[in-house]
């Protein structure tokens, strides 16, 4: 079908000015037969997952009803009402398009869609490994850490270990039995799955044991963290251009002396989306949050902090969130898809389980991400 109208989305020169700069859209009729018809103009954001079985997502950002005339229709959209941009990353791509649906037919209306680039200015290239910054390797001396936690946490750790070992051992025995038995003599794991395909009972058993082991280790780590109290304070709005002393961000005390402990404040964007895995009746939707554009906002190592002493006063300096606003893209998330802004405070110890506190992001000013 030939183009019967023209859509354009223009970013004004002052768009990156946090005090103003609307998004200007123009609808111009080319086919005079459309004049006088009602139409619906929309701006649509699409998050496209870069996976062969990716699940994409559409979100309508702006809608306006209008009547087409011989004069171009200009639409001014305050930037704060849309809060979106185009983006191309490792796992997702975010696209913006304008759509005009003209009410000119009984069954099929005229639909015109155009894709547009709407950038946020130049964001610096970041070559750091975001995953290693957000989730650093954690070396743990299990028995030293165990002796540093309260007695009740120590008891719960032993219970978790005992239960885990017993359940995993029993599950492994079942897997071996079912692997060596005929289908009709298996106890739990069959040789054929729900789709009729062949399956290895021992493989199913080992997979289940690995999942159970991960859950138990997660709960054990929670108990091993009890060697100290560590929490975020109630924070004011975090703004660009202001620094925050550590004692305004965190509070904490350790029940045991801490040596060579490092405190870091880190931030990144999280690419969020979904993809499909499995086949037949075992198809499942997997959600992901992939860290990108990671950076360290603050890092300092202290040789010694006495037991039961406040932690924050031992770390000099303040945290400047300015580099985060300059380097990261603003949040654009619709439930499961889009970009998040993630920041956290990390307490890294060479022998004990590390501590992480995820910071709130609902108080960030959107305009702070738009400045160059």
C-alpha positions as CSV (number, residue, x, y, z in Angstrom):
1,X,0.0,0.0,0.0
2,X,1.4,3.4,-0.9
3,X,2.2,5.9,1.8
4,X,-0.9,8.2,2.3
5,X,0.4,10.3,5.1
6,X,3.7,11.4,6.5
7,X,4.9,11.1,10.1
8,X,7.9,12.8,11.6
9,X,9.3,13.0,15.1
10,X,11.7,15.9,15.6
11,X,14.1,16.3,18.6
12,X,14.6,20.0,19.2
13,X,18.1,21.3,19.9
14,X,17.3,22.0,23.5
15,X,16.0,18.4,24.1
16,X,18.9,17.6,26.4
17,X,18.3,20.7,28.5
18,X,16.8,19.3,31.8
19,X,14.7,22.4,32.2
20,X,12.8,22.0,29.0
21,X,12.7,20.7,25.4
22,X,9.5,19.0,24.2
23,X,9.4,16.3,21.6
24,X,7.8,17.7,18.4
25,X,5.8,15.4,16.1
26,X,4.2,16.4,12.8
27,X,1.4,14.6,10.9
28,X,1.1,15.7,7.3
29,X,-1.6,14.3,4.9
30,X,-0.4,13.3,1.4
31,X,-3.6,11.6,0.2
32,X,-6.4,14.2,0.2
33,X,-8.9,11.3,0.5
34,X,-7.9,11.0,4.2
35,X,-8.8,14.6,5.0
36,X,-11.6,14.9,7.5
37,X,-11.1,11.4,8.9
38,X,-10.5,10.7,12.6
39,X,-7.2,9.2,13.5
40,X,-5.2,8.0,16.5
41,X,-1.6,9.0,16.8
42,X,0.7,6.9,19.0
43,X,4.3,6.6,20.1
44,X,5.3,3.0,20.7
45,X,8.4,1.5,22.4
46,X,9.5,-2.0,21.6
47,X,12.0,-4.0,23.6
48,X,13.6,-6.6,21.3
49,X,15.5,-9.5,22.9
50,X,18.6,-10.5,21.1
51,X,18.1,-14.3,21.4
52,X,16.8,-16.8,18.8
53,X,13.9,-17.5,21.1
54,X,13.5,-14.1,22.6
55,X,10.2,-12.8,23.9
56,X,9.7,-9.1,22.8
57,X,7.6,-6.5,24.4
58,X,5.6,-3.5,23.2
59,X,4.5,-0.5,25.2
60,X,2.4,2.5,24.1
61,X,4.0,5.6,25.5
62,X,1.7,8.3,24.2
63,X,-1.7,8.4,22.4
64,X,-3.7,11.3,21.0
65,X,-6.9,11.4,18.9
66,X,-7.0,13.9,16.1
67,X,-8.8,14.9,12.9
68,X,-6.8,15.1,9.7
69,X,-6.9,18.3,7.7
70,X,-5.0,19.9,4.8
71,X,-2.8,21.6,7.3
72,X,-0.1,19.6,9.1
73,X,-0.9,18.7,12.6
74,X,1.9,19.4,15.1
75,X,2.0,17.6,18.4
76,X,4.2,18.8,21.3
77,X,4.9,16.1,23.9
78,X,6.6,17.1,27.2
79,X,9.6,14.9,27.6
80,X,8.8,14.0,31.1
81,X,5.6,12.3,30.0
82,X,7.4,9.8,27.7
83,X,10.8,9.1,29.3
84,X,12.2,6.8,26.7
85,X,15.1,6.6,24.3
86,X,16.5,4.2,21.7
87,X,19.2,1.8,22.9
88,X,21.2,-1.0,21.5
89,X,23.0,-3.4,24.0
90,X,24.2,-7.0,24.4
91,X,20.8,-8.6,25.2
92,X,18.2,-6.1,24.2
93,X,17.5,-3.3,21.7
94,X,15.0,-0.6,22.4
95,X,13.2,1.0,19.5
96,X,10.8,3.9,19.2
97,X,8.2,4.2,16.4
98,X,5.2,6.5,15.6
99,X,2.0,5.0,14.4
100,X,-1.1,6.7,12.8
101,X,-4.3,4.7,12.5
102,X,-6.8,6.4,10.3
103,X,-10.5,5.5,10.6
104,X,-11.2,5.3,6.9
105,X,-12.7,1.8,6.4
106,X,-15.2,-0.5,7.9
107,X,-13.0,-3.6,8.2
108,X,-9.4,-2.4,7.8
109,X,-8.2,1.0,8.8
110,X,-5.1,2.7,7.3
111,X,-2.1,2.1,9.5
112,X,1.2,4.0,9.0
113,X,4.2,3.2,11.1
114,X,7.7,4.8,11.1
115,X,10.7,4.0,13.2
116,X,12.7,6.8,14.8
117,X,16.0,7.4,16.6
118,X,15.7,9.3,19.9
119,X,19.1,9.4,21.6
120,X,20.1,10.9,24.9
121,X,23.3,12.5,23.7
122,X,26.7,10.9,24.0
123,X,27.2,8.3,26.7
124,X,30.8,7.3,27.4
125,X,32.2,4.0,26.3
126,X,32.6,1.7,29.4
127,X,35.0,-1.2,28.9
128,X,34.8,-2.7,32.4
129,X,33.2,-6.1,33.1
130,X,29.9,-5.1,34.7
131,X,29.2,-8.6,36.0
132,X,32.5,-8.9,37.9
133,X,31.8,-5.4,39.5
134,X,28.2,-6.2,40.6
135,X,28.9,-9.8,41.6
136,X,32.6,-10.0,42.6
137,X,34.2,-13.3,43.4
138,X,33.8,-14.1,47.1
139,X,36.6,-16.1,48.8
140,X,35.3,-17.6,52.1
141,X,37.1,-19.4,54.8
142,X,34.1,-21.5,55.9
143,X,35.3,-22.4,59.4
144,X,36.6,-19.0,60.3
145,X,33.3,-17.4,59.1
146,X,31.4,-20.1,61.0
147,X,33.1,-19.2,64.3
148,X,32.4,-15.5,63.8
149,X,28.6,-15.8,63.6
150,X,26.2,-16.1,66.6
151,X,25.5,-19.5,68.1
152,X,22.0,-19.7,66.7
153,X,23.2,-19.0,63.2
154,X,25.9,-21.6,63.6
155,X,23.3,-24.2,64.7
156,X,21.1,-23.3,61.7
157,X,24.1,-23.7,59.4
158,X,24.8,-27.2,60.7
159,X,21.1,-28.2,60.3
160,X,21.1,-26.9,56.7
161,X,24.3,-28.8,55.9
162,X,22.9,-32.0,57.4
163,X,19.6,-31.8,55.7
164,X,21.2,-31.0,52.4
165,X,23.6,-33.8,52.5
166,X,20.9,-36.4,53.4
167,X,18.5,-35.2,50.8
168,X,21.1,-35.0,48.0
169,X,22.5,-38.5,48.9
170,X,19.0,-40.0,48.9
171,X,18.2,-38.3,45.6
172,X,21.4,-39.5,44.0
173,X,20.7,-43.1,45.1
174,X,17.3,-42.9,43.5
175,X,18.8,-41.6,40.3
176,X,21.3,-44.5,40.2
177,X,18.6,-47.0,40.9
178,X,16.3,-45.6,38.2
179,X,19.2,-45.4,35.7
180,X,19.9,-49.1,36.1
181,X,16.3,-50.3,36.3
182,X,13.7,-51.0,33.6
183,X,11.1,-48.2,33.1
184,X,8.4,-50.1,35.0
185,X,10.7,-50.6,38.0
186,X,11.8,-47.0,38.4
187,X,11.1,-45.1,41.7
188,X,11.0,-41.5,40.6
189,X,12.9,-40.7,37.4
190,X,11.6,-42.3,34.2
191,X,13.5,-43.2,31.1
192,X,10.9,-41.3,29.0
193,X,9.8,-37.7,29.5
194,X,6.3,-36.2,29.1
195,X,6.9,-35.6,25.4
196,X,7.9,-39.3,24.8
197,X,11.6,-38.5,24.3
198,X,14.3,-40.6,26.0
199,X,15.6,-39.3,29.3
200,X,18.5,-40.1,31.6
201,X,17.3,-40.7,35.2
202,X,20.7,-40.1,36.7
203,X,21.0,-36.8,34.8
204,X,17.6,-35.7,36.1
205,X,18.7,-36.7,39.6
206,X,22.0,-34.8,39.4
207,X,20.2,-31.7,38.0
208,X,17.7,-31.8,40.9
209,X,20.6,-32.2,43.4
210,X,22.4,-29.2,41.9
211,X,19.3,-27.0,42.2
212,X,18.7,-28.1,45.8
213,X,22.4,-27.6,46.6
214,X,22.2,-24.0,45.2
215,X,19.2,-23.2,47.4
216,X,20.8,-24.6,50.5
217,X,24.1,-22.7,49.9
218,X,22.1,-19.5,49.4
219,X,20.5,-20.0,52.9
220,X,23.8,-21.0,54.4
221,X,25.4,-17.8,53.0
222,X,22.6,-15.8,54.7
223,X,23.5,-17.3,58.0
224,X,27.2,-16.7,57.4
225,X,26.5,-13.0,56.9
226,X,25.3,-12.7,60.5
227,X,28.8,-11.9,61.7
228,X,27.8,-8.2,61.3
229,X,24.8,-5.9,61.1
230,X,24.8,-3.9,57.9
231,X,22.0,-1.8,56.4
232,X,21.2,1.3,54.4
233,X,19.9,4.4,56.1
234,X,16.7,6.1,54.9
235,X,18.1,8.1,52.0
236,X,17.2,11.5,50.7
237,X,16.7,12.0,47.0
238,X,20.0,11.2,45.3
239,X,20.9,14.0,43.0
240,X,23.6,14.8,40.5
241,X,26.1,17.4,41.8
242,X,25.9,16.4,45.4
243,X,28.2,14.1,47.4
244,X,27.1,11.8,50.2
245,X,29.3,10.9,53.2
246,X,29.3,7.2,54.0
247,X,27.6,7.8,57.4
248,X,24.6,9.2,55.5
249,X,24.3,6.0,53.4
250,X,25.0,3.0,55.6
251,X,25.2,1.9,59.2
252,X,26.7,-1.3,60.7
253,X,28.6,-3.0,63.4
254,X,30.6,-6.3,63.4
255,X,30.5,-8.7,66.3
256,X,34.1,-9.7,65.4
257,X,37.1,-7.6,64.4
258,X,37.4,-6.9,60.6
259,X,40.7,-6.8,58.9
260,X,41.5,-5.7,55.3
261,X,37.9,-5.0,54.6
262,X,36.9,-3.0,51.5
263,X,33.8,-0.9,51.1
264,X,32.5,-0.2,47.6
265,X,29.6,1.6,46.0
266,X,28.9,0.4,42.5
267,X,26.3,1.0,39.8
268,X,25.2,-0.4,36.4
269,X,22.4,-0.7,34.0
270,X,20.4,-3.9,33.9
271,X,19.2,-5.2,30.6
272,X,15.9,-7.0,31.3
273,X,13.9,-9.3,29.2
274,X,12.7,-12.9,28.6
275,X,13.4,-15.8,26.3
276,X,12.0,-19.3,25.8
277,X,13.7,-22.5,26.7
278,X,12.8,-26.2,26.5
279,X,10.6,-28.0,23.9
280,X,7.3,-29.7,23.6
281,X,5.3,-29.5,26.8
282,X,8.4,-28.4,28.7
283,X,8.6,-24.9,27.2
284,X,9.3,-22.3,29.9
285,X,9.8,-18.6,29.9
286,X,13.1,-17.4,31.5
287,X,13.5,-13.9,32.7
288,X,16.9,-12.3,32.8
289,X,18.6,-9.2,34.3
290,X,22.0,-8.8,32.7
291,X,24.4,-6.1,34.1
292,X,26.0,-3.8,31.6
293,X,28.0,-0.5,31.8
294,X,29.2,-1.2,35.3
295,X,31.3,1.4,37.3
296,X,32.7,1.8,40.7
297,X,31.6,5.1,42.4
298,X,33.6,4.6,45.6
299,X,36.2,2.1,46.9
300,X,38.3,2.2,50.1
301,X,40.1,-0.5,52.1
302,X,40.6,-0.3,55.9
303,X,43.2,-2.4,57.7
304,X,41.3,-2.9,60.9
305,X,37.8,-2.2,62.4
306,X,37.4,-3.2,66.1
307,X,34.5,-5.4,67.1
308,X,31.2,-3.6,67.9
309,X,32.6,-0.3,66.5
310,X,30.5,1.7,64.0
311,X,31.7,0.9,60.5
312,X,31.0,4.0,58.4
313,X,33.3,6.4,60.4
314,X,36.3,4.3,59.5
315,X,35.9,5.0,55.7
316,X,37.1,8.4,54.5
317,X,35.5,10.5,51.7
318,X,32.1,10.7,50.2
319,X,30.1,9.1,47.3
320,X,29.6,11.2,44.2
321,X,26.8,9.7,42.1
322,X,27.6,12.1,39.2
323,X,29.6,9.5,37.2
324,X,26.6,7.2,37.4
325,X,24.2,9.8,36.0
326,X,26.7,10.6,33.2
327,X,27.5,7.0,32.2
328,X,24.2,5.1,32.6
329,X,21.0,5.3,30.7
330,X,17.8,6.3,32.6
331,X,15.4,3.5,33.7
332,X,12.8,2.4,31.3
333,X,11.1,-0.8,32.5
334,X,7.7,-2.3,31.8
335,X,7.4,-5.2,34.3
336,X,9.9,-7.7,32.7
337,X,11.4,-5.7,29.8
338,X,13.7,-2.7,29.4
339,X,16.5,-1.0,31.3
340,X,17.0,-0.7,35.0
341,X,19.4,1.4,37.0
342,X,21.0,-0.7,39.7
343,X,23.3,0.5,42.5
344,X,24.6,-1.2,45.7
345,X,26.9,-0.9,48.6
346,X,29.4,-3.8,49.0
347,X,31.4,-4.8,52.0
348,X,34.1,-7.2,50.8
349,X,36.0,-9.3,53.3
350,X,38.9,-11.6,52.4
351,X,37.7,-14.5,54.6
352,X,34.0,-13.9,55.4
353,X,31.0,-13.9,53.1
354,X,30.6,-10.5,51.5
355,X,27.8,-8.1,52.3
356,X,25.6,-6.4,49.6
357,X,23.0,-3.7,50.1
358,X,20.9,-2.9,47.0
359,X,20.0,0.8,46.9
360,X,16.6,2.3,46.0
361,X,16.2,3.9,42.6
362,X,12.7,5.4,42.8
363,X,14.1,8.7,44.1
364,X,16.4,9.4,41.1
365,X,15.6,12.5,39.0
366,X,15.1,11.4,35.4
367,X,16.5,14.7,34.2
368,X,19.9,14.0,35.9
369,X,20.5,11.2,33.4
370,X,20.0,13.6,30.4
371,X,22.9,16.0,31.1
372,X,26.1,15.5,29.2
